[in-house]
């Protein structure tokens, strides 16, 4: 059975892709892009380094604009990121019966609540699979065994999260570097290859 993994190029989404492959799924890594910045390129490099098929799904720019408006009005990213993630899941659910992402137990965003998962599965007639039972420490331990990971400060060039195109649009609307007032700086972990392929 074919499975879509919403893919950022990070260790969480890479790990769920490996798990699903080992369970016998035909995994396709999908990065959502809204057409205003080529944020999918780091994810494409990571997917290629791991030998996975990678696709870019073009999404309606209006979704990005709505998420950006939410974030600007809130002054913080949580609600906007959750909104865009739900829209991304709905988008890929049109083409796949199994959809997955790298969200884990201790993530705050993006993350669906139990009733939202039930709604997604019921409305779209899909199976939704995550790392919900795994915590940060476990993900790090498993990733350290499997992947070569590059860690660096998040930038427009090394990240394929929704955040990148949102940052780009916020800076277009509010002025250069306005997004840095909303999004805290953090270290991005991007998978660059296998350490031990299983």
N, C-alpha and C positions, 0 to 999 in steps of 0.2 A: 504494500500500500504506500502511496505517495504521501509525504508529510512536508509541510512548509514550516520552516523556522524563521521567524522574524530575526534578521541578522544585523548586528552592529559591528562585528569583527572582534568583539571582546570575548573574554573567557567564559562568561555565563552562556551566551548564545552558542559559542563553539562547543561547550560541554553538552548542552542538550542535543545538539546535532550529532555528536558522537554516540550518546546514549541511544538515541532513536535509531541510528544506523545499526548499532549492535543488536537492537531489538528486531531488526529486519525491515525497517521502513526504508523506502527510497527517499532520501532527504534532499530537498532543494532549499537553499538559503536565499531568503528574499529580503532585500533592503528597500524600504519605502523612500521615494524621493518626490519632492513637490515642484521640481523644475526651476528653482531659483538659485541653487548652488549644487555642484556635483559632490554632495556629501557622501555618496555611496562608494567612492573610490577606495578609501581605506578598507572597507568591508570586502570589496571585490578582491583586493590583494590578500587579505586574510583567508578568504574562501579558497582562492587559488593555491595558497601555500599549504592548505589542508587537503586539497584535492576534491572539494565539494563543488557541485554545480551552484552558480550564483546568478540570481535574476534581480533586476531592478524593476519594481512596480511604480509606475508614475501615478501619483495621487492628485486629486483636485487641489489646486492651490488655495481654494477657499477654506479647506480644512486647516491648512497652515496659518492662514490669516485669522481664522477664528481662535485657534490655539494661542496665537501671538496676542490677540486682543485680550483674551482671558488673563494671560500672564502679565501684560502691561497693567491691566486694571487691578489685579491682585497684588502686584509688586513682588511676586514670587512664582516659581515655575510649576509647582505640584499639580494644580488643577488643569492647567493647559497641557502638560505632558500626559496626564491620565486621559484627557479628552482625545488627544491625537493618537494615543496607543489604542484606545477602543475603536477609533475610526480605522486604524491600520488593520486591526484584527477583523473587522467587518469586511474590509476590502479583500484581504487574502482568503477569507472564508468563502468567497464566491467561486474560487478556483480549486480549493483543496477541502478534503473531508477531515483532514487532521492538520491542526495548526498548533504551533508551539512557540515559546519564547523563553528567554533565559531569566525570567523573573524568579526570585528566590524568596525564601521565608522571611528574611529580614529586610527586604526592599521596602521602601516607602513609595517610590514612584519609578516607573509606571507599575501599577499593580491593580488587578481587578479584585473586587470583593466577591465573596461566595455567590451572592445573588446575581452579580454581573456576569460571573462565569456561567451560571445556570441559564441566564438570559441569552448569552452568546451561543451556547451549545443548542438551546432550544430554537432560537430564531433562525440560526444558520445551519442547523443540522450537522454540526461538526463535533469532533473531539478536540478539546483544548488541553494541551499538556505543558506543564511548566516545571521548574525546579523548586516548587513551593515547599517541599519537605527538606530542602538543603539550606543550610546557613552559610554565611560568608566564609567562616573558617574552613568548612568542608569543601566549598567551591575552590578556595585557594589551594588547599592540599591536593585535590584532584587535578587541578590545572597545573600545579607545579610538577606533577608526575608526567602529564601528557604533553603540555605545550611549551614552546618557546614564546615568551611574552615580553613585549616592549612596553615599558612604563615611562610616561612623560606627561608633562602638563598638557591638559586638553587644549587643542587648537583646531582651527578650521581644516587643517591638513591631515590630522591623525584620528579623526573621530567620525563615525557614521550614525551616531545617535540622532534622534529627532531634534535634540538640542541645537545642532549645528545650523540647520536651516532656520530655526526659530531665532537664534542669535543674529544670523545674517539679516533677517527681516526686521527685527527690533532695531538693529543699527541703521537700517535704511529709513525706518520711520522716526526714530527718536534721536538719531545722530550717532556718529562714530563712538564706539566703545560703550554705548548705553547698556548693552546686554550684560556687561561685566558687573553692573550694579545689581542685577537681578540673579544672575547665575554665579554661584561661588566658584572660585578656581578650584580645580581638583586634578588628581592624577588619573590619566587614562591608561588602562591596560588593554593593549591590542595584541591579539594572537598573530605571530609572524611565521609560525611553523610548528612542526612536531618535535617534541623531545623524545617521546616514546609512543609510537603509533600502536594502537591495540586493535 
